[in-house]
Every structure is written in structure tokens, then in C-alpha cells.
Amino acid sequence: MDQNPTCNAAVSSDAQPVVDSASAGPSPDWSYGPAATAKTDNAATHGNAIKIALINLIPPAMIVVVVLFWAFGPKAWIKNDWSILIAGGLTTAFVLSLEAVLERYAGWRLNKREFATDFFYLILGYTAISWVSNKLAEEPLKAVKTSLGITTEWATQLPFLVQVVLMIFLIEFGQYWMHRLMHNWHPFWLTHAPHHHITQLNAMKGAVGNPLELFLISLSVLALFDFQQAAMFCAINVLGVVSTFAHANVRSDPPTFYSFFFTTVRHHSLHHSVGYEDTRCNYANSLILIDRLFGTYREGESAIVGQDERKRLSIWEQFMFPWLGWIDKIKTSRSKSISAAG
């Protein structure tokens, strides 16, 4: 099924991004990018280098803040089910604000239409997709766990941070293989392709896609384990931070201690390249370490994203995309029947 995916980087690891000015807008100012650190060491450059370093540390700093909050925050907040929704919303809002002041590419600049579409999918994910996932996946898994007498109380006794790391790996491991399946088996690709028709990356773009794909990618075995609620919320929040930055139009390139383990916008923009074969790499939504382990990691960055000559799909087209082939066949069959009858 999987055929040694290849991925040609639109931008090599030691080159500056190449932007198609006709489709992606003006070339971005890369004064905060990786190449800036090679300038002469005068006072202004020294100050700029410090600024670059601080900007690049924003994603790992957010993860530290998230972990500290869920580990030591007020119990009244930690135990409230609404807290994870609020934390997710605040994460998205913060990264969106960064897009306004630390834009990576002008061609990815958020407009009203893109914002409306992204916001629709964000709400859809928090409501309908979450409800369906709970009813069709999590609750049945919990029922099976109970009927088989499976107990994992040992998990609740693990140190808080160990629980968080274990859950992150369990979630990401499942998502990695589901995502890889979607890129290597046509029926599953049809559900996932709408996500690759996005023509720019923004903080909410991770939520955009066909509802069936959004359900499939949400599946995990987490319901079979017993973990502390605070640790579970922490893991979900950390993954949300990483995924949001991986889709965001933010000029932040985290240091190696972060990018070796976690997916960045450089990794993920390459996954969203314009060629289908070029998308078959960097499958991990948040934990790029898994790609490194299974040989699907590719280095580089792509400023131009989108499939099928970068055709942007409407929400209706995204919903109907997996069924368009069948609809066309039915229409063709009817046309032939009408012609034969005439």
C-alpha cells in the first residue's frame, strides 16, 4: 500500500523560501527568519538576533506555560470540563494575534473569507465532530474496556509529566498511521484531499477538512486507559499548541530541541506542497519524531500550498468531495439513458 513516499522540498534546509509572487503575494520580509542570524555582528544585528531568538522560543515557551498550568493550576479550573475548551480557544486567539504582527508569508495573510471558513470548522470540531467521535468511538471503547474487565489504574499512579508524554504518543501514533493511510489509499485520500486544497496556512487551518476525515483523524485508543483528567487535558492542550503553530502564518522557527520532536510550520508546509507526491511525508500532526522514526521525515519548506492547481474549495465542495466521483457517474449514466430513450 505505501510506496516509499518521496518529497521534494520546495525550499531546501539552507535556502530562503521561494514565493510565487503571482499566487502568494509579495515576497515576505525574512529579517526575522533563519538567514538573518548570518549578518555582521554590529549592535543593531545583535539586538535583532536577540529578538529573533525570543520569537523562535514562543512555541516551546507556550508548551511550558500549558504544562505548568495543568500541573499546578487552581483545582476548580483544572477539574472543570470547560477549561480545555477555553484553553484551546485562547491558544488559537493568541496565535492568530501573532499572525498579525509576525507574518511569515504575505500570500498566507488571513482575509474575511478564510477567517469565516476556518472559524466554521473550528466550531464544527468543538461541537458536532467531538460529539460524533465520543458517541461512535470513545463510548464504545469504554464499554468494551468495562466488559472485558480491563483496568489501567497503574496509569494514574505515573508522574504527571509521564502521563502527559504517554498520552501525546498514543494520540499521535494513531493519527500518524491514519494520516499516512489517507495519503496511500485512494478511498481514504478522497476524505483527506479537501484539507490539501487549502491555499494558505493559518492558525485555524488544522480544523479544516471533510467531516468524515475529521472524524477518522480524531480516533484514538485513549479511552482504553485510565489517566488523570488534568494530565489528559494537558496532553490535548500541548498537541493543540503544536498543531496550531504548525498551521500558522507566524515567523517563528523553534530551535532544534523543539523541532526534533515537534512539528513546525516548516515541516507541515512541505507536507502541503502543490504536488501529490510531495505531500507524502511529514505525516505527524504534532510529533514529527514519529516521521523520523519511520523514515517519512523530509527537510524543507514550501511557501506555495494546495492541490489541483491550488483550487480552493468552498465548504459545500469540501463536504461533497469524497462523493463527487459517484455523483458524476450517476449523472453520466442518466445522460446515457436519456439519450438512448430519445
URGIDA-V694121 format. One record per residue. N is the residue number from 1. RES is the residue in one letter. PHI is phi as a letter, one per 30 degrees, with the letter a starting at -180 (none if undefined). PSI is psi in whole degrees, 0 to 359 (none if undefined). NEAR is the number of other ideal C-beta (glycine too) atoms within 10 Angstrom. Layout:
# URGIDA-V694121
<<N | RES | PHI | PSI | NEAR> <N | RES | PHI | PSI | NEAR>>
This chain:
# URGIDA-V694121
<<1 | M | none | 308 | 6> <2 | D | d | 131 | 12> <3 | Q | c | 62 | 8> <4 | N | h | 68 | 7> <5 | P | e | 140 | 18> <6 | T | c | 157 | 11> <7 | C | b | 113 | 21> <8 | N | c | 116 | 14> <9 | A | d | 130 | 17> <10 | A | d | 336 | 23> <11 | V | b | 125 | 19> <12 | S | d | 165 | 13> <13 | S | d | 339 | 11> <14 | D | c | 18 | 8> <15 | A | b | 160 | 13> <16 | Q | d | 152 | 15> <17 | P | e | 143 | 23> <18 | V | c | 123 | 15> <19 | V | c | 130 | 21> <20 | D | d | 103 | 14> <21 | S | d | 336 | 11> <22 | A | d | 331 | 8> <23 | S | c | 342 | 16> <24 | A | c | 10 | 22> <25 | G | i | 188 | 16> <26 | P | d | 152 | 11> <27 | S | d | 137 | 16> <28 | P | d | 155 | 22> <29 | D | d | 117 | 12> <30 | W | c | 28 | 14> <31 | S | d | 342 | 12> <32 | Y | c | 4 | 20> <33 | G | d | 183 | 19> <34 | P | e | 324 | 17> <35 | A | d | 340 | 13> <36 | A | d | 333 | 15> <37 | T | d | 351 | 13> <38 | A | c | 5 | 8> <39 | K | d | 167 | 13> <40 | T | d | 153 | 7> <41 | D | c | 61 | 8> <42 | N | d | 177 | 9> <43 | A | d | 318 | 7> <44 | A | d | 318 | 10> <45 | T | d | 323 | 15> <46 | H | d | 316 | 12> <47 | G | d | 321 | 10> <48 | N | d | 322 | 16> <49 | A | d | 321 | 15> <50 | I | d | 319 | 10> <51 | K | d | 317 | 13> <52 | I | d | 314 | 20> <53 | A | d | 318 | 11> <54 | L | d | 319 | 11> <55 | I | d | 318 | 19> <56 | N | d | 340 | 22> <57 | L | d | 357 | 15> <58 | I | e | 310 | 16> <59 | P | e | 310 | 26> <60 | P | d | 327 | 20> <61 | A | d | 321 | 13> <62 | M | d | 322 | 20> <63 | I | d | 318 | 19> <64 | V | d | 315 | 11> <65 | V | d | 316 | 12> <66 | V | d | 313 | 22> <67 | V | d | 316 | 18> <68 | L | d | 322 | 11> <69 | F | d | 310 | 18> <70 | W | d | 337 | 26> <71 | A | d | 326 | 14> <72 | F | b | 5 | 10> <73 | G | d | 168 | 15> <74 | P | e | 132 | 10> <75 | K | d | 327 | 8> <76 | A | d | 327 | 8> <77 | W | d | 314 | 14> <78 | I | d | 321 | 18> <79 | K | d | 355 | 11> <80 | N | d | 124 | 14> <81 | D | d | 336 | 8> <82 | W | d | 343 | 8> <83 | S | d | 320 | 20> <84 | I | d | 326 | 19> <85 | L | d | 318 | 13> <86 | I | d | 317 | 11> <87 | A | d | 319 | 21> <88 | G | d | 318 | 19> <89 | G | d | 318 | 13> <90 | L | d | 323 | 11> <91 | T | e | 311 | 20> <92 | T | d | 315 | 21> <93 | A | d | 319 | 10> <94 | F | d | 315 | 14> <95 | V | d | 324 | 25> <96 | L | d | 321 | 19> <97 | S | d | 326 | 12> <98 | L | d | 325 | 21> <99 | E | e | 328 | 19> <100 | A | d | 333 | 11> <101 | V | c | 344 | 9> <102 | L | b | 53 | 16> <103 | E | d | 135 | 18> <104 | R | d | 311 | 27> <105 | Y | b | 133 | 23> <106 | A | d | 329 | 16> <107 | G | d | 347 | 23> <108 | W | c | 8 | 27> <109 | R | d | 131 | 18> <110 | L | d | 133 | 18> <111 | N | c | 179 | 9> <112 | K | d | 320 | 7> <113 | R | d | 315 | 10> <114 | E | d | 318 | 19> <115 | F | d | 316 | 13> <116 | A | d | 317 | 10> <117 | T | d | 312 | 21> <118 | D | d | 318 | 22> <119 | F | d | 322 | 13> <120 | F | e | 313 | 14> <121 | Y | d | 328 | 21> <122 | L | d | 315 | 19> <123 | I | d | 320 | 12> <124 | L | e | 319 | 17> <125 | G | d | 320 | 20> <126 | Y | d | 338 | 14> <127 | T | c | 274 | 10> <128 | A | d | 312 | 13> <129 | I | d | 319 | 21> <130 | S | d | 317 | 16> <131 | W | d | 313 | 10> <132 | V | d | 317 | 15> <133 | S | d | 320 | 19> <134 | N | d | 315 | 14> <135 | K | d | 321 | 10> <136 | L | c | 346 | 12> <137 | A | b | 301 | 18> <138 | E | d | 312 | 17> <139 | E | d | 317 | 12> <140 | P | d | 321 | 12> <141 | L | d | 320 | 17> <142 | K | d | 322 | 14> <143 | A | d | 318 | 11> <144 | V | d | 317 | 12> <145 | K | e | 315 | 17> <146 | T | d | 316 | 10> <147 | S | d | 328 | 8> <148 | L | d | 356 | 9> <149 | G | i | 29 | 6> <150 | I | d | 127 | 12> <151 | T | b | 138 | 11> <152 | T | b | 45 | 11> <153 | E | e | 335 | 7> <154 | W | e | 331 | 9> <155 | A | d | 325 | 16> <156 | T | d | 344 | 13> <157 | Q | c | 351 | 10> <158 | L | d | 153 | 15> <159 | P | e | 147 | 9> <160 | F | e | 309 | 16> <161 | L | d | 325 | 12> <162 | V | d | 319 | 12> <163 | Q | d | 316 | 22> <164 | V | d | 311 | 26> <165 | V | d | 317 | 15> <166 | L | d | 317 | 17> <167 | M | d | 319 | 23> <168 | I | e | 315 | 20> <169 | F | d | 317 | 14> <170 | L | d | 315 | 17> <171 | I | d | 311 | 22> <172 | E | d | 325 | 26> <173 | F | d | 316 | 16> <174 | G | d | 316 | 16> <175 | Q | d | 324 | 23> <176 | Y | e | 310 | 22> <177 | W | d | 326 | 13> <178 | M | d | 316 | 19> <179 | H | d | 318 | 23> <180 | R | d | 321 | 22> <181 | L | d | 319 | 17> <182 | M | d | 332 | 22> <183 | H | c | 356 | 21> <184 | N | b | 6 | 15> <185 | W | b | 118 | 12> <186 | H | e | 315 | 9> <187 | P | e | 322 | 9> <188 | F | d | 328 | 19> <189 | W | d | 324 | 17> <190 | L | d | 328 | 18> <191 | T | d | 331 | 20> <192 | H | c | 335 | 23> <193 | A | e | 321 | 23> <194 | P | e | 326 | 24> <195 | H | d | 333 | 24> <196 | H | c | 2 | 21> <197 | H | c | 358 | 20> <198 | I | d | 140 | 25> <199 | T | c | 7 | 19> <200 | Q | a | 159 | 25> <201 | L | c | 134 | 24> <202 | N | b | 169 | 24> <203 | A | e | 329 | 26> <204 | M | c | 1 | 22> <205 | K | d | 337 | 27> <206 | G | d | 340 | 27> <207 | A | c | 354 | 23> <208 | V | d | 132 | 25> <209 | G | l | 175 | 27> <210 | N | d | 137 | 22> <211 | P | e | 323 | 18> <212 | L | d | 318 | 19> <213 | E | d | 318 | 25> <214 | L | d | 325 | 23> <215 | F | d | 312 | 18> <216 | L | d | 319 | 20> <217 | I | d | 345 | 21> <218 | S | d | 349 | 19> <219 | L | d | 141 | 16> <220 | S | a | 171 | 20> <221 | V | c | 15 | 13> <222 | L | e | 329 | 18> <223 | A | d | 343 | 16> <224 | L | d | 353 | 15> <225 | F | c | 155 | 20> <226 | D | c | 115 | 16> <227 | F | b | 158 | 21> <228 | Q | d | 141 | 17> <229 | Q | d | 319 | 15> <230 | A | d | 320 | 22> <231 | A | d | 321 | 24> <232 | M | d | 314 | 19> <233 | F | d | 323 | 26> <234 | C | d | 314 | 29> <235 | A | d | 315 | 25> <236 | I | d | 318 | 20> <237 | N | d | 318 | 24> <238 | V | d | 313 | 23> <239 | L | d | 324 | 22> <240 | G | d | 318 | 21> <241 | V | d | 311 | 24> <242 | V | d | 312 | 29> <243 | S | d | 321 | 23> <244 | T | d | 315 | 27> <245 | F | d | 327 | 28> <246 | A | d | 338 | 26> <247 | H | c | 0 | 27> <248 | A | c | 150 | 27> <249 | N | d | 60 | 26> <250 | V | b | 133 | 26> <251 | R | d | 72 | 22> <252 | S | b | 123 | 22> <253 | D | c | 92 | 19> <254 | P | e | 152 | 23> <255 | P | d | 170 | 12> <256 | T | e | 324 | 7> <257 | F | d | 340 | 9> <258 | Y | c | 308 | 20> <259 | S | d | 344 | 17> <260 | F | d | 326 | 11> <261 | F | c | 319 | 18> <262 | F | c | 147 | 26> <263 | T | d | 137 | 27> <264 | T | c | 173 | 21> <265 | V | d | 334 | 25> <266 | R | d | 310 | 23> <267 | H | e | 314 | 22> <268 | H | d | 330 | 27> <269 | S | d | 325 | 27> <270 | L | d | 322 | 24> <271 | H | d | 334 | 25> <272 | H | c | 20 | 25> <273 | S | e | 165 | 27> <274 | V | d | 337 | 19> <275 | G | c | 139 | 13> <276 | Y | e | 314 | 13> <277 | E | d | 327 | 13> <278 | D | d | 342 | 20> <279 | T | d | 349 | 23> <280 | R | d | 61 | 21> <281 | C | a | 169 | 24> <282 | N | h | 55 | 28> <283 | Y | d | 334 | 28> <284 | A | d | 128 | 29> <285 | N | d | 318 | 23> <286 | S | b | 331 | 25> <287 | L | c | 82 | 21> <288 | I | d | 343 | 27> <289 | L | e | 325 | 17> <290 | I | d | 321 | 22> <291 | D | d | 321 | 20> <292 | R | d | 320 | 14> <293 | L | d | 325 | 13> <294 | F | c | 12 | 14> <295 | G | i | 18 | 10> <296 | T | c | 11 | 23> <297 | Y | d | 138 | 18> <298 | R | b | 142 | 20> <299 | E | c | 149 | 15> <300 | G | k | 189 | 21> <301 | E | a | 146 | 25> <302 | S | b | 123 | 26> <303 | A | d | 339 | 25> <304 | I | c | 123 | 22> <305 | V | b | 155 | 27> <306 | G | k | 145 | 19> <307 | Q | c | 168 | 20> <308 | D | h | 59 | 12> <309 | E | h | 36 | 7> <310 | R | h | 43 | 16> <311 | K | d | 119 | 10> <312 | R | d | 130 | 15> <313 | L | c | 144 | 23> <314 | S | d | 170 | 10> <315 | I | d | 318 | 14> <316 | W | d | 316 | 8> <317 | E | d | 324 | 14> <318 | Q | d | 320 | 22> <319 | F | d | 321 | 15> <320 | M | c | 350 | 14> <321 | F | e | 314 | 21> <322 | P | d | 340 | 20> <323 | W | c | 0 | 13> <324 | L | d | 323 | 11> <325 | G | d | 316 | 11> <326 | W | d | 319 | 9> <327 | I | d | 317 | 10> <328 | D | d | 320 | 10> <329 | K | d | 319 | 10> <330 | I | d | 317 | 11> <331 | K | d | 317 | 10> <332 | T | d | 318 | 10> <333 | S | d | 318 | 10> <334 | R | d | 320 | 10> <335 | S | d | 318 | 10> <336 | K | d | 321 | 10> <337 | S | d | 318 | 10> <338 | I | d | 318 | 9> <339 | S | d | 319 | 8> <340 | A | d | 322 | 7> <341 | A | d | 329 | 6> <342 | G | d | none | 5>>
